Amino acid sequence: MVGFFENDLGRVQISPSIIRRIIMREVEGNRYFRFLGQKFGEPVSRKTAERCIKVYFVEGAIEATLTLTVLYGTKIIKEARMLQGKMAKALELTAGLRVNKMAINVENVFLEEDHQPLLIEHDSVHINAVNQ
C-alpha cells in the first residue's frame, strides 16, 4: 500500500518500505534497542523489518508500531521517548511527512555481548557458621 500526501512540497507518494528503512537506520544507531532476533553488528533483513515495523497511512500522516528488544538495565520509557523523537524527526526531515504516532512495544530483553560477569571468580572462602 503506497501512501499519498499533500504537503508544502506538493503531492508526495511514498512506499512503506522507504519509511521502514528510515526507521531501521535510527534503531540500528541506537545502543539500547534492537529488532527481534538481531545480534550485535548483524544487518537487519527485509523480512525482520516487515515483521517488526508496521506502517500505517492515516489522513495525510504516518503511524508506525515497532516491536523491539531492549538492553537489560535500560530506563525504557526515557530511551523509548528519545528514540521516538529521533525517528519522527528523521521522517519529517528526509521525506517531509507528518508523524501522528510512533509506538514502541518491548517484547524481550537482551544482554550486551561484551557483558562481564557480576562476580569475579576467586578461591573459595571457608566459613564456619552455626545455626542458633
Number of C-alpha atoms within 10 A of each C-alpha: 10 10 16 16 19 13 12 7 8 8 9 15 11 14 12 19 16 12 21 20 15 17 22 20 13 16 20 17 11 14 13 22 24 24 24 20 13 14 13 11 7 9 10 18 11 12 8 13 19 14 13 19 23 16 19 16 17 14 10 15 16 21 16 20 15 22 19 21 20 23 16 14 10 14 11 15 10 9 16 20 14 12 21 18 13 16 21 22 16 18 20 13 11 10 15 16 21 17 18 15 15 18 16 19 13 17 12 15 16 16 10 12 8 6 7 8 7 6 6 6 7 6 5 6 6 6 6 5 6 5 3 3
